Amino acid sequence: MTASYSVPQHRKLVTALPGPKSVELQKRREATVARGAGTLANIYMDHGAGAILVDVDGNQIIDLGCGIGVTTIGHAHPDVAEAASAQAAKLTHTLFTVTPYENYVRVAEKLAEITPGDFEKRSILVNTGAEAVENAVKIARKFTGRRAIVALDHAFHGRTNLTMAMTYRPWPERAGMGPFPGEIYSVPTSYPFRDGLSGLEAAEKTIDYIQTHIGATEIAAFFVEPIQGDGGIVIPAPGYFARIREFCTENGIVFVADEIQAGIGRTGVWYSIEHHDVVPDLVTTAKGIAGGFPLAAVTGRADIMDSVQPGGVGGTFGGNPVSTAAALAVFNLIERDDLLGEAKRVEKTLQARIGGWAEKFSVVGDVRGKGAMFGVELVHPGTKKPYPEALTAVIKHATTNGVIVLDAGSWDSVLRIMPSVVISDELIDDAATVIEEALTALVAAYPAVQ
């Protein structure tokens, strides 16, 4: 971290959480904000730096969520703030599809450089991850002339009508929101903790399902999250994606890596599909790309991307000058400060600090992760039965003690840990200690609450 950061990088509580100002803001929120925009922790933030958030009452809170993977480089990084401010003073909008500007081109050039594959590439820039996924669907359908879209069990691809149809679990995102678009299929995936299969075995199960329920020649695109975020930090077994990639190539299916949550350096490489030594046809990028500013992209093979006629993709704010300026600053920071290396450091520290929890705490079934992206799956002791009540208890304890963590998993039973890659080892240790307090209490109380 640089000397420009003004927030001390340690946890400090000066009030109970939520504090009095947060409580008052919550009352105002309930009177004006729709209930559907729910919140994990009703603690209102004022500012932040690095891996620390400061709420409106002055409490310093360790952030292990990063706005669900957005602030990978840390909160309010001065380089990103400076780049965005300078651009905002110069030009905020023209719409690239009316009168273009250089920033958009520079971001596309960088995406062509850092996404997997040495072939010629093209990109489009949009606003959100869901919008990127929707455009990838459109592009794949246009290129192949097919309609069917395949996604994996436990997937999360967004909250729009189309992307909700591609999202696995019904609650809370999809409940009561249909009807959804047709020709969207969910297929079995590799979930090592639960299925016990090798990557190849799981892939053959996936392929058999496709062949017997859908038909390979009907499929336009196969969407995968190389590391499933909302699904519970599920990392398929080695060899799984290599076989799926092979199957897609054999059958003319566009293989899409949805890297919205795991991409842009979070797992120690630019894109998490690199851990599987697989090159996708298309990649979707969002979240961490612009340090908190809204920006997303679809990048991929030039022949696929250019199959869409001019005007077939686009949007008013997609790739706006300020967000693209922020993204260029993020790219520079990752390379200049070796943040890929920092993500590997975070992985090493987390693995050393929490990797043994499954042996230490009977309510922990599995600990898994890459880089600054870990999941702790909570189960009823002695079983693999999901234990969502335990997750609720852990999150409540953590948030009231100044640690922001995330929920995840199709059964709401995975603690998701996604800190900034600039978080210190000391902050990781402190946050882990807080979580351990909750796990210890759960283990001690378990017999009494059954």
N, C-alpha and C positions, 0 to 999 in steps of 0.2 A: 504494500500500500504506500501511497505517497504522503508527503507532509501536508498536502492540501486537505486531507481528511480532518474534520474538526470534531468528530465524535469519538471519545475514548472507546477502544474496542474491548469492553468488558460489560458484563451484566450488572445492572444496579436497579433496585426497586426502591422507590421513595413513597409509593402508596400501595394499597392493595390493588390487584388487577381484577376487573377494570377499575381505573381510578375515577374520581368524581367527575372530571371533565368528560371522560369517555361515557360515563353513565348518562350525563346530560345530553351528549350528542346522540346516544342511542335512542333517547326519548324523541328527539327531533327527527331522527331517521325513521322511526316507526310511524310518525305522522305524515311522512311525505314520500318515502321510498317503498316501492312495491315489495311485498313479502317474498316474492320469487327470487329476488336478488339476495339470497341468504348469505350469512357470514359465519366462518368457522370460529373466529374469536372477536367479540365486540370490543376490541381495544383500538382506539382511533390513533393513527400515526400522524406525526407532525413532520419529522425529517429523519434522515438516516445517512449512514456512510459505512462502507465496507460491509460487514456482516451484522451490524447493529442497527436496529430501528429505535427511534425515540418517540414515545407517544405524547399525547397532548398534556399529560400530567407530569412529564419529565422522566418517566421510567425508561431505562435502557434495556432493550430486549434482544436476545439472540435470535436471529432469523434463520431458521432451517428450512424455509419454504421458498424464498425468493419470488413471491408472487406466482408460485407454481412454475419455477424454472426460468423466470425472465431475467432477473438481475444477477446473472452468472458472474459478471465482473465486479459486483458489489453495488451498493446503493449510491446514487448520485455521484458517480465518478466524475471528477472535475474535467477530465478530457472530453467526456461525452457531453457534459453540460455546456462546456465552452463551444464545442463544435455545433451543437444545436442552437445555442444562443446566437452565434455569429451568422448561421444560416437564416434564422428567423428574422434577423435585422436586415437581411439582404433580399430574401425571396421566400415566401411561405407556400405559394401555390400558383401553378398555371394549368395543371393537368398534363401529364406526360403525353397522352394521346391527342392533345391539341397543340401545345407548343412545348417540346421536350427540353430537358436540361441534363447537364453532365453527370450529376450525382447518380441518377438512375442507371446510366450506362456504367459508371464505375462500380456500383454494387453488383451489377450483372457480370462484369468482368471478374470481380473477386469470387463470386459464386462459381463461375466456370472453373476457376483455379482450385478452389478448396473442396468442391464436391467430388466424390469418387468417380473414377473413369477418366481415361485419357482421350476420349472422343470429343468431337466438336459439340458444344452445348449452347443452349439458349435459356433465358430466364424471363419470367414475368414477375412483377412486384405487385403485391396486394396489401391488404390491411391486417388480416388476422389469419391464424392457423386454419380455422374452419373454411375461410375463403380460399386459402391455398389448396386445401383438400378438394373443395368443390371444383375448382379450376382444373386440378389434376384429373378428376373424373371426366370433365368435359373434354379435355385434351386427349385422354386415352380412348374415349368413345369415338371421337372424331378420327383419330389415327387408325383404329382397328375396324371401325364400322360395326362394332359389337356393342351390346348394352349391359351385360351382367358385370357387377362389381363384387369382388370377394374381399372380405376383411376377416381378421382372426378373432376367435373367442377372446374375451377380456379386453378387446380394443376400445380405445377412446379416440374419436376423430373429430369431435366438435359438437356444437349445440344448435346449428341450423337444422332445418328440416331434413336435408339430405344427409348431413354428417351425423345427425342423431340416428338415422336409419343404419349407419355404419358403426355406431357405438353399441357395445355389447349389452350392458346391463340396463334394465328398464327404469330403475329408480336411482336418483330422482329425475334424471335428465329427460327421459322419454315419457314418463307417466302422464297419460291424458293428453298428449301432444299430437297424436296421429290424426289422420292416416299419414303414413310415410311413403316415399317413393318406392316403386317396385324394382325388381332385378338387383336387390342388394342381398348378399348371402354372407352369413357368419359361419366359419369353418373351424374345426378343431386346431389347436396350436400345440406347441411344446411348452409344458409347464413342469420342469424337472422335479420340483418339490412335491407336486401332486400326482403326476402320471408315472414317474419312475422310468420313462422311456429314454432311449438314446435319441440323438437328433435325427438320425436316419429313420428310426422306427416311428417317431412322431410325424416326420414328414410324409412317410408312406400312408399313415393314417389320414393326414390332411388330404393327400392326393386321392386316396380311395373315396373319401367323402365327396370331393369335387366330381370325380368321374361318375359316381353313382347317384348324386343328387342334383348336379348342375349341368355338367358336360363342359369339358375344357374348351371346346371350340366356341362356346357361347360367351366366354369371359373376356372383357375388355382390359381389366386391370385387377391386379392382386395387390392390396394395400397391407403393409406390415409396419408395425413399430418395432424396430430392432431391440429396443428395451421399452416395454410397456410401462408407462407412467401411472396413469389413473388405474390401470388394470392391476397394479400391485408390484411394480418393479419386477415384472416377469421377464427373465432373460432365457430365451430358448436354448436348448442344449446344443453343443458344438455339432456342426454339420447340418442342422435343420435348415437354415436359410440357404446354404449351398445347394441342397437338393430342391428346395422350392424355386430357387432362381433357375436351376436347370430345367425344371418342369415348365416354368413360364416361357423360357426360350424355345423349348421344343414345341410349344403350343401357341406361339404368337401372342402371348399375354404380356401386357406392360407391367413390369415389376416396379412398384412404387414404395420407396422408403419414406414413411412419415417420421421425420426427424424434428417435429415441432417442439417436443419437450426434451429430447435427449441430444439434440444437435448443438452446433456452435460451441464446441469445446467442453461441454459439461462432463463428458465421460473420459477425458484425457486424449481424445482425438477430435478432429473437426466434426465428424459424423459417426454415430454409434454403430452404423452398419459396417464400419471398418473393422470392428472387433470380430466380425464374422467372415472377413475376407471375401465379401460379396459386393459386386458393383450393380446398383439399381439402374433402371432406365430413367426414372424420375425421382426427384427428392423434393419434399416439402420442408420449408424452413420457416420458423417464426420465433416467438418468445425471446430467446437470448440474443437475437440478431442485432437489436438496436438499443440495448441497455435500458429498456423501459418505454421506449417510444414505439408506437404501433407500426409494425412492418412485418410482412411475410413474403414468401416467394415460392414459386415452382421453378425448378431447374432440371434440365435433362437433355437427352439426346436431341440434337438439332432437327433430325428428320421427324421426330415425334412432336416436338414443340412447334415446329413450323408447318405442321399439317393443318393448323387452325388459320382460317382466313383473317385478314386484318379487320379488327372490330369485334372478333369473336371472343376475345378476352379483354379485360380491363376494368376500370372503375375510377370514380372521381378522385379519391384520395390515395389510391394505390401507389406506393413508391414516392410519397410526397417529399419535397426537398429537405424538410427538417428531419424526418425520420431517416432518410438515406444518409444525411450528414452524420447523424448519430451512429448509424451502422458502420460507416467508414471509420469512425473513431474506435468503435468496438473491435473491428478487424485489426486495426493497428495495435491496440492494447494487447490483444491476445498474442500477437507475434512479438511485440516489443518486450513484454513482461513475462514471456513464456508461460502463459496461463494454461496451456495444455499440460505443461509440467506441473503447475500448481494443482490442477485437477487430479493428477496422479498422486501428488503428495496427500491431498485430502482423502483419496481412496485408501492409501496406505495407513493413514492415521485412523480413519473410521474402522477399517478392518481390524487394526490392532486393538482399538478401544471397544468396539461393540460386536466384533465378529464371533466372540465366544458366548454371546448371550443365549443361544439355543441350549448350550450345555449348563449355563448358570441359572437360567430362569425357566421353569417348567411351562410357562405360558407362551414362550417363544418357540415357534416351530422352525423358523428359518430366518437367516440374515443373508442378504444378497445385494450386490450392487457393483457399479463401475464408476470410477471417478467420484464426482460429487452428487451421486444419485443412488441412494440405498433404500432398501425396504426391509422392514422387520415384520414378519408374518406372525400374528398372534393366534394361538390355538388353545383349546381346552387341554389341560395337562394330560399327557399320555396318548393323545390322539392327534389327528390332523383336522379335526372339526373346527371351523372358523369361530373366532371368539370376538365378535364385534363389540360386546360390552366392555371388553378389556381395552380396545382401542379408544372408546369413548372416555374411559377413565384415565388413560395415559395422556390423551390430548388435553383433558380438563386440568390435570395436574401440571402438565408442562406449561400451558398458557397462563395459568394463575401464578406460576413461578418464573415467568419471564422468558419462556422459550417457545417460539412459534414452530410447530410441526404440522404435517399434513396427513390427512387420511387418504386411503387408497384401497384398491382391491374390489373384486366383484362381490365379495361378501362383507365389505366394510371392515376388514380385519387386518389391514397392512398399514403399519406406521411408515410414512414416506418422509425421508430425510433428504433434502435437496438444498444444501447451503451454497452460498457463493464460493467460488474457487479461491477467493482471497481470505477466507476464514482462517483464523489462526488455530494451531493445534490446541492452545489453551482454551479457546472458546468451544472447540469440539469436546474437550474433556469436561468442561463445566456443564454443557448442555446434556452430555451423556449421563453425568451424575444425577441431574434432575430427572431424566427419564428413568434411570435405574431406581430412584425412589418410588416411582409409580409401579414399576414392575415388581419390586420387592413387596409392596403392599398388596398387589394382586395375588401373588403367590401365597402370602400369609393368610389372606382372606378367603382363598378359593374354597376350601372345604366347607366353610361356614355359609357360603352364599349359594351352594348347590341344593 
